[in-house]
C-alpha cells in the first residue's frame, strides 16, 4: 500500500470517528458533513433519518402541548 492511500484511509476514518461522536450528541447536521467527508453514504442517510425523526418528535410534542393548553 502506498503512503498516500494509507493517509486517505486514515483521513476518512478520522472523519467517520468525529461524525460518530457528533451523532451520539445528536449534532446530526455536523455529523452528516463528517460522514460526507468520509465518503460513507449509509451513515449520511442514517443521520438524515435521525434528524427528520427528531424534528417529527419535536413537532408532535409541540402539538400535544398546544392541545393541553386549549
Steps between C-alpha positions, in 0.01 A plus 500: 500500500632840415535769764243719327235227511566443870464874566171513308361204693621647830339833414169331412514303826564819696201671338284195577609492865429872539162448334412222741588720798278780367221256414494367858455858622214547251689756290364337187579779253867515602521120509360483147778725374760277664346191344492672162873573539559135593306401188256283696156546339331252736591703806395821323157342441480383860574854623233642273247246627579574865488873435156469337377273781623753757311777320187283488522424871544869576196593289290230667597625845420855394157394373428306821596805704257717301221247550543510877486882502174510303 
